[in-house]
Amino acid sequence: MSETEFSREAIEARTSELDEDDRLKPEFVRAVLAAVEAGDGEAAREKVERLHPADIADLIELTPGDQRAALASAIADLIDGDVLAEMNDWVREELIDALEPHQVAHLTSDLDTDDAVAIIEDMEADEQQAVLRALDPDDRAAIEEALSYPEESAGRLMQRELIAVPEHWTVGDAIDFLRADDQLTTDFWEIFVVDPAHHPVGTCNLSWILRTPRSVAIGDVMKREQTLIPVDMDQEEVALRFQKYGLISAAVTDASGRLVGMITVDDVVHIISEEAGEDALLMSGAGEGDINEPIRDSYTARVRWLIANLFTALVASGIIAYFGAAIEEMVALAVLMPIVASIGGNAGTQTMAVAVRALATNQLTQSNTARTIRREILLAVLNGATIAVLIGLGAAAFFGDVQLGIVIASAMVINVLVAGLAGVLVPVVLERLDQDPAVASSVFVTMITDSIGFLAFLGLAVATGLVGN
């Protein structure tokens, strides 16, 4: 078969398995599971073997939990380390639990250190040790060193497989070194240049190596300016540095400044996606929000925030109860109260989302906090005034009471202004207290906007003589 015919066949096969968004087609998934259920493992394997490791991982994730073991058994020889590395954490943990330690060690032995660590770090301590004992000494030492660093740090994220050469070498020396040693990693974009103490002093792109005469010294062609990543840096900060400086890879250094690993952009892309989704879920109190997460874990993560919301809602309920007589005197107050609280809540959520994102991306710092607050106040005044005019005119026309329109318009301006302030101040204060602003901001902002909304509306109604107290 010619190369052209092979490529055409691969494209046609991929088209039959994936839709236009590169997702496995439901009919393909059903066909594979039907073959497994019928006991025809060979047919299932033939369908799956053309898939990319990421698509095989998707297939296992899309399979109902009670059928995963049978599918995994049928395509066992296709499930390698690359498939495990692409797999959802919960599904991977379930699959690994069904494997023997030596099987897990075999699957991870061919992976880069960072991918192997991602698989092993989530295992129970006794299972983790059993897998480590089954690994080759060199692989075990590298993974144990990585596990000694804090979770979600550069030390956990980095890979040890890199190319480092001394500064006194020539380009020819580097090329000969790369060609002579078949044990070197094959996936790299740049060469790190180190001094005798193994401190990184520069980097050299592969394109420079290929285009430079052999006699030129590495020190003359390398780029000395580079972004170094401390081994204990949090992965969010690592991602921010990659974004800010447009990095493809970066050297990781230990406390003494020695080169111990590198981080590549493919890992950072995963972090950015993971952290963005995590912050969004934390703001809603939904825990990890993974559809493969056990029900008990999801319940525990969500119910505690619902309980917290219950207690904060009691504050707003207490304010309503205090003005109970006024509400009984004028039913229109009960009709309009939810509007004031709802608009304030939405305004607060908008500002909070912007603030949390700005804090996460280092756009909002101590240097511009005051300016950001002034900006949000101006936005709140403009938004509040616009909504106030609309609701004021509407309420006055519908209920035939101009004073009622003025009261709800005034309350709306007050609540939207407070919502704007709370939306930015609550995340900032939590961040200053070394707390994750994405976790608890929504609870406090909602309590503030609901309480102030009811208090402003009902309080103004009583204060202006619209109703008695």
Residue, then its C-alpha position, 0 to 999 in steps of 0.5 A: m500500500s502506498e503512503t498516499e493510500f495509507s493516509r487516505e485510509a487513516i483519514e477515512a477511518r478517523t472520519s468514521e469514528l469521530d464527528e466534526d468536533d473530534r468527539l467519538k460518535p455514539e454509534f461507534v461507542r455502541a458498536v465497540l461495547a456491543a462487540v465486548e458484550a457479545g464476547d468478541g474481543e477481537a472485533a472490539r480491538e480492531k475497532v479501537e486500535r486505530l484510535h489516538p491514545a486520547d480517543i481511547a481514553d475518551l472511549i473508556e470514560l464514555t463507557p458505563g462504569d459497570q462495563r469498563a472492566a470488560l472493555a479494558s480486558a478486551i483492549a488491554d494491550l492497547i491501554d498503555g501509559d499514554v492512554l492512562a496519561e490522557m484519562n480522567d483522574w477518577v476513571r484512571e484511578e478506578l482502572i488502576d485499582a484493578l491492575e497489579p502494581h507490576q502492571v502499573a509500573h510497566l505502563t508508566s515506565d515508558l512515560d516522561t517523568d511528569d506523566a508518570v508522576a501524575i498517574i502515581e501521585d493519586m494512588e494510596a500510599d501502600e499501592q504507590q510504594a508497591v508500584l515504585r518497588a516494581l520500577d527500574p531504580d533510575d525511574r523510581a529515584a526520579i519519581e520519588e524525587a518528584l513526589s517529595y515536592p509539594e502537590e501542584s508545584a513545578g517539581r511535580l509538573m516538570q520532566r527530568e528528560l532534557i538536553a543540557v550541554p556545557e557552555h564551552w562546547t561547539v555546535g558540532d560537539a552538541i550535534d555529535f552528542l545528540r546523534a551518538d547517545d540513543q538514550l537521550t529524550t527525543d522530544f525537545w525544542e531547545i537545548f539548555v546550556v549549563d556551567p560547570a556547577h550545572h547552573p543554567v546560563g542560557t538556551c539554544n533553539l534547535s533551529w539555531i543549532l541546525r543553521t549554525p556552522r559546527s565550529v561556532a561555540i555554543g556560548d556565542v549562539m545561545k540566548r542568555e536571557q531566560t525565564l527560570i522556574p523555581v522547583d517549588m513554584d505553584q503551577e498557577e504561577v508557572a502558567l502565568r509566566f508561560q503566558k506572560y513571556g510566550l514560553i515553549s519550555a523553561a528550565v526548572t531550578d532547585a534551591s541552589g540554582r542547579l538545573v533539575g528539569m524542564i516544563t513544556v507548554d503542553d503541560v501548561v496548556h493542561i494547567i490553564s484549562e484545569e485551573a480555569g475550570e476549577d475556579a469556575l466550579l469553586m465559585s459555584g460550590a460544586g466541588e471538582g464538578d467531575i461527572n465521573e466523581p463518586i456521588r458521595d464525594s460530589y454530595t460532600a463537596r456541594v452540600r457544605w456550601l448549600i448549608a453555608n448558603l442556608f445560614t447566610a440566607l437567614v440574614a436576609s430572611g431576618i430583615i424581611a421578618y423585621f419589616g413584616a408589618a410594612i409588607e402586609e400593609m402594601v403587597a406591592l413591596a412583596v412583589l418587587m422585593p425579589i427584583v431588587a435582590s436578583i438584580g443586585g445579585n447578578a451585578g455582584t456576580q458579574t463584578m466578582a467573576v471579573a475580580v477573581r479572574a483578574l486576581a488569578t491572572n495577576q491583573l489585579t494587584q496591590s498596585n492597581t486595587a484602588r483604581t479597580i475599585r473606582r472603576e467598579i464604582l463608576l460601572a455600578v453607578l451607571n448600571g444602577a442608574t440605568i436599571a433604576v430608571l427602568i424599574g422606577l418607571g415600570a413600578a410607578a406605571f403598573f401600580g399607579d404610585v410614583q413614590l413607590g417608583i422612586v423608592i424602588a429606583s433608589a433601592m436599586v441604585i444603592n444595591v447595585l453600588v453595594a454589589g459592585l463594591a462587594g464583588v471586588l472587595v470580597p475576593v481582594v480581602l480573601e486573597r489578602l488573607d491567603q484564602d482562595p477567592a474563588v471558594a467563598s466569594s459567592v457566598f458572601v457576595t450573595m448574602i450582602t446583595d440580598s441583605i442590602g437589597f431588602l434593607a434598602f428597599l423596605g427601609l426606604a419604604v418606611a423612611t419615606g412614609l410610603v408604609g408604616n413599620 
